[in-house]
Amino acid sequence: MAVIGAGLLTACDLDEFNPSTVSADIAYKDPAGFESLINYCYDGLYYFYGKIDGIGIMEMGTDLWISETKESGFTLYNSNMNTELGTLKVFWQGFYSTVNYCNTAIYYADQVEGYTEDEKNAKVAEAYFLRGWSNLQLVEQFGGVVLSTEPSSVAGVDNNPVRSTEADFYDLIISDLKFACEHLPISQGAERGRVSKKAAYGMLAKAYLQRTRLEESNASEYARLALEAAQELIDNQGQYGVALYQSDDNESGYTKLWDGLNNKDNSEFLFLEAVDHESSLNPDWSNRGRTRQYYLMDLKTVGAEWGTTEKYCAWYGRANDRGFKPTKYLLTEIFEPVEDPADTRFDDTFFTDYYNSRWSDYTISQELVDKYGKDASLVGHVIKNTVWTYDTDKSYYGVNASGNVNMVDEDEDGYLDGLSVFTPNYTIPAEEKALMPFLCVDPTDMFDASGRWVTSESSSMGTYYKEVYPSMKKFSSLYWISNNQRWQGDVPILRLGEVYLIAAEAALRYNNDQSLASTYVNAIRERSAIASRASEMDVADSQVTLDFILAERARELAGEQTRWIDLKRFGKLTDSYLAETNPDILTFDESKHIVRPIPQSFLDAIANPGEFGTNGY
């Protein structure tokens, strides 16, 4: 059972107790009423993971992604990044709402009747965890803003808030997460989305490590504590019920990590957004899994000229909200731009093959050959239809998806006969591309000489090629696709692979132990290749530097809503770094862009907006 519902109540809870019919003082003394309050503390995460409000603020404006149209305030740091930005308001209000629910639960915990002390602590520890996690998000995005520890129903409305320091935030975050580590249970049983000790230790390690960016005099001690918390999980995996997926001769462990059959009981997921796929009792019902459509290339115009469609490509997603696309740095420097790398993480992160999904064969015309500079011999070539209904053992729902039939190479040209569009991250000679019986767009077509994405001004084909690129694949396992817009899989917020990288980074920040750091890095890298190629992934101790780990985090975590705070911790939110890795960001103002604007709705609601400020915007 997932943690579910508007307020995250199970149907059983609703039958037993309805806290809305009595006062809070009475409702929260009853264990069922108190547990309903704890459930409300989870509500906010459903609006940040898999949704644009979280993706924009957590992943964009970095070295990995760009968009000229979607969330341009975050992607380009242009004038749309201001106090009126709507998604910024959602983030601010959502996390402060979570903090308030958690404060309420913590306040009433000692009044609950019928719990033993251990039962009470185990339950309220969920609120401590979620408050710590929420405050970590708030301080990293907005800096030292309002640190709240009392519920608004008790403290009343604060019309004259004051800023707390970032150190104050981290003091409370760490205290909350330590409480969670001590009191959360090892397991929450069948309730998939509830936090347990594994989540608490992972988040504590993350918080300790992130605090090192404050450059306090004891920063190395926080690195040591981060290493200690990470090692608690890594060294006791059986105790906490966690494990890295291991490679075999056919699949890498990383491939298994994202396999749909492993999604709902994943040994690497520590903290997750649990999606109720059976009854849709989520805060926004079945309206889940939008992540993939924000990162999707154009399947309905340029792709459609070669046989793809938005309507029937359930595997890839719906292209109506597309906009986020990878930078050249991500495609060709983070990932090795070769045809057959040992590292499977590029193929497990991106779609590069897009198949004919028209439900009928598609014939290449003279007009298409002329428009895209293809060889004349391709006129009349047939791209085979690949759409069919998936068997129930391959999909929980049974969906129409491309890539199921006619997946053959009968003409023996080295490519499947239903391939419509191909977007590799490595370069293919122009004369070879001209002979390919499908649209092939590689980095030489996607980017201009400066590393920026092509435009109609910078390339004769820029109008078309700027819409064609690898699309993020991580949240698109066919098993959990209910339609081309909704994906019903669970979404990891923190997983064991990241804890290994936290441990490696902490070892360097503590005492520059490259040997220990390489042990953790190589464990992650080896499981990213099939067993016979694992040794190709090993790196020497001397190679494991902080810059190497930052790149490794991109290979491991691209698209998982961690990158903005990663760059902040590494001191890479600078104009020079972003100009080098993401030149489409024309200007990064280091005097203000390392934090986000304070939402205008908050400033308008307080009596001292001038004193509080706008974070420089």
Secondary structure, 3 states (H helix, E strand, C coil): CCCCCCCCCCHHHHHHCCHHHCCHHHHCCCHHHHHHHHHHCCHHHHHCCCCHHHHHHHHCCCCCEECCCCCHHHHHCCCCCCCCCHHHHHHHHHHHHHHHHHHHHHHHHHHCCCCCHHHHHHHHHHHHHHHHHHHHHHHHHHCCCCCCCCCHHHHCCCCCCCCCCHHHHHHHHHHHHHHHHHHCCCCCCCCCCCCCHHHHHHHHHHHHHHHHHHCCCCHHHHHHHHHHHHHHHHCCHHHHCCCCCCCCCCCCHHHHHCCHHHHHHCCCEEEEECCCCCCCCCCCCCCCCCHHHHCCCCCCCCHHHHCCCCCCCCCCCCHHHCCCEECHHHHHHHCCCCCCCCCCHHHHHEECEEECCCCCCEECCHHHHHHHCCCHHHCCCEECCCCEECCCCCCCCCCEECCCCCCCCCCCCCCCCCEEEECCCCCCCHHHHHHCCCEECCHHHHECCCCCECCCCCCCCHHHHCCCCCEECCCCCHHHECCCCCECCCEEEEEHHHHHHHHHHHHHHHHCCHHHHHHHHHHHHHCCCCHHHHHHHCCCHHHCCHHHHHHHHHHHHCCCCCHHHHHHHCCCCCHHHHHHHCCCCCCCCCCCCCCCCCCHHHHHHCCCHHHHCCCCC
